[in-house]
Amino acid sequence: MVRLITHNLLACHVKGCTRNNFPLLFENVQIEIQESDFNPDFLRNFMPKLEWKALVDAARQLGDTSLPLEQPEMVDEEFLKALHHVLLEIHVMEGAMVCQNCKHVYPISNGIPNMLLAEHEIG
């Protein structure tokens, strides 16, 4: 499933596409909200691994504006619940992710991204 927790780790890997290839931009998406168990310790431990601006921008592309533009130094339960929702409960079911640099399209179907490249695109 494409969730923002995994999207935050994905970059374009087309041959020669080595700059401005993260984050991938969402296009023509359909999302589903699927509840998941809230685990504040997991979120606190995962926060340092996040590319914050990419996460906030992706959430906004999907219509969620609950996260602050800057990553807060002090986190409370309300913030952690918003982060939990954005990272783990928003599922992109259909659409595409597009590289900002080379414009390669990674289709998403039934919640699964196709990250495979054609032979000539492999570096």
C-alpha positions in Angstrom: 0.0 0.0 0.0 1.2 3.5 -0.8 1.2 5.3 2.5 3.1 8.5 3.2 5.4 6.5 5.6 6.7 4.7 2.5 6.3 7.5 0.0 8.8 9.5 2.2 11.5 7.0 1.3 10.9 6.8 -2.4 12.9 8.5 -5.1 13.2 8.2 -8.9 15.8 5.7 -10.0 15.7 6.2 -13.8 19.2 6.1 -15.3 20.7 9.6 -15.1 18.0 11.0 -12.9 20.1 11.9 -9.9 18.9 15.4 -8.8 15.5 16.8 -7.9 14.2 13.2 -8.0 12.7 13.3 -4.5 10.0 13.5 -3.5 7.8 11.9 -6.1 4.7 14.0 -6.8 1.2 12.6 -6.6 -1.1 12.9 -9.6 -4.8 11.9 -10.1 -5.0 10.0 -6.8 -7.8 8.3 -5.1 -7.3 7.8 -1.4 -8.8 5.7 1.4 -8.7 6.3 5.1 -7.9 3.1 6.9 -7.7 3.2 10.7 -4.6 1.7 12.4 -3.5 1.3 16.0 -1.9 4.4 17.5 1.6 3.8 18.7 3.2 7.0 20.0 6.6 5.4 20.8 6.9 4.2 17.2 6.1 7.7 15.9 8.6 9.4 18.2 11.3 6.9 17.1 10.5 7.3 13.4 10.3 11.1 13.4 14.1 11.6 12.9 14.0 9.4 9.8 11.4 11.7 8.1 12.1 14.2 5.4 9.7 16.7 7.0 9.1 19.1 4.1 8.5 16.2 1.7 6.0 14.7 4.1 4.1 17.9 4.6 4.0 18.7 0.9 2.8 15.1 0.1 0.1 15.3 2.8 -1.1 18.6 1.3 -1.2 17.1 -2.2 -3.6 14.6 -0.7 -5.7 17.2 1.0 -4.4 16.9 4.5 -3.2 20.2 6.1 -2.9 18.9 9.7 0.9 19.0 10.0 2.8 22.1 10.7 5.2 23.4 8.1 8.2 23.1 10.5 8.8 19.9 12.5 8.1 20.8 16.1 10.8 20.3 18.7 8.2 19.4 21.4 5.6 16.9 20.5 2.3 16.3 22.3 -0.3 13.6 21.8 -2.4 15.8 19.6 0.5 16.3 17.2 1.4 12.6 17.3 -2.2 11.6 16.4 -2.1 14.0 13.4 1.3 12.5 12.4 -0.1 9.0 12.8 -3.1 9.8 10.6 -0.9 11.3 7.8 1.8 8.5 7.9 -0.3 5.4 8.5 -4.0 5.9 7.8 -4.0 7.7 4.4 -3.7 5.1 1.7 -3.3 6.1 -2.0 -5.3 3.5 -3.8 -5.1 4.7 -7.5 -3.2 7.3 -9.4 0.5 7.9 -10.0 3.7 9.3 -8.5 5.7 11.4 -10.9 9.4 12.4 -10.8 9.9 16.2 -10.6 13.1 15.9 -12.7 12.6 13.4 -15.5 8.8 13.2 -15.3 8.8 9.4 -15.2 5.4 8.1 -14.1 5.1 5.4 -11.4 1.5 4.1 -11.6 -0.4 3.1 -8.5 -3.1 0.5 -8.9 -5.1 -1.2 -6.1 -2.8 0.6 -3.6 0.4 -0.9 -5.1 3.0 1.3 -6.8 4.8 -0.1 -9.9 8.4 1.0 -9.3 9.8 -1.3 -12.0 11.8 0.4 -14.8 12.1 -0.6 -18.4 15.5 -2.0 -19.5 16.6 1.3 -21.1 15.8 3.2 -17.9 18.0 1.2 -15.6 21.3 2.8 -14.7 
